[in-house]
Amino acid sequence: MGQSELVRELVEPLLASTDLELVDVEIQGPILRLSLDRPGGIDLEAIARISPVITAALDESDPMPDSYQLEISSPGLERPLRTPEHFARFIGSKISVRTLPGTPGERRLTGLLTGADPDGVEVDAEGAGPTRIGYGQIERARTVFEWGPAPKPGKAGGGPARKKKTSASKTPDVHEEATPR
């Protein structure tokens, strides 16, 4: 059993009594990165509450032989897809898949995830039609976040709304931009 699996086996029971889910365990050199989520999305407060619990458990069981830096975060807008359960949850979503070298067909596919079962996935790639890919052929996969539709050509509104300055106004314009969660 690898280090990622050991960490997963240690952390998942800690989350069982919460509404949090361990989405991913990633080890890159001395960095141990845990991605957590919950229905409706995760916030900094939830991460701050669970971090000391996870840290204490990792310190006690010591699944990493060398020193490491722990990072706990959300999976982000473009979420990694690693398990059959991840793929099944995102059926109907746009995904990007990179296959292993030597896999027949295109190495990079982007399209609609139309199916996922215990053996693999089906991606309806843009312009290429459905493609069946076994989990053993997938090097990397993630969801693809799409911004809303682009403004129609010739229409105004390509940027944030602006207030008109008047000669009586002595305060500068302040613009806020929405930040996606």
Secondary structure as GFF3:
##gff-version 3
##sequence-region A 1 181
A	DSSP	alpha_helix	3	15	.	.	.	ID=ss1
A	DSSP	beta_strand	21	28	.	.	.	ID=ss2
A	DSSP	beta_strand	31	37	.	.	.	ID=ss3
A	DSSP	alpha_helix	44	61	.	.	.	ID=ss4
A	DSSP	beta_strand	69	73	.	.	.	ID=ss5
A	DSSP	alpha_helix	84	89	.	.	.	ID=ss6
A	DSSP	beta_strand	94	99	.	.	.	ID=ss7
A	DSSP	beta_strand	108	116	.	.	.	ID=ss8
A	DSSP	beta_strand	120	125	.	.	.	ID=ss9
A	DSSP	beta_strand	129	134	.	.	.	ID=ss10
A	DSSP	three_ten_helix	135	137	.	.	.	ID=ss11
A	DSSP	beta_strand	138	143	.	.	.	ID=ss12
###
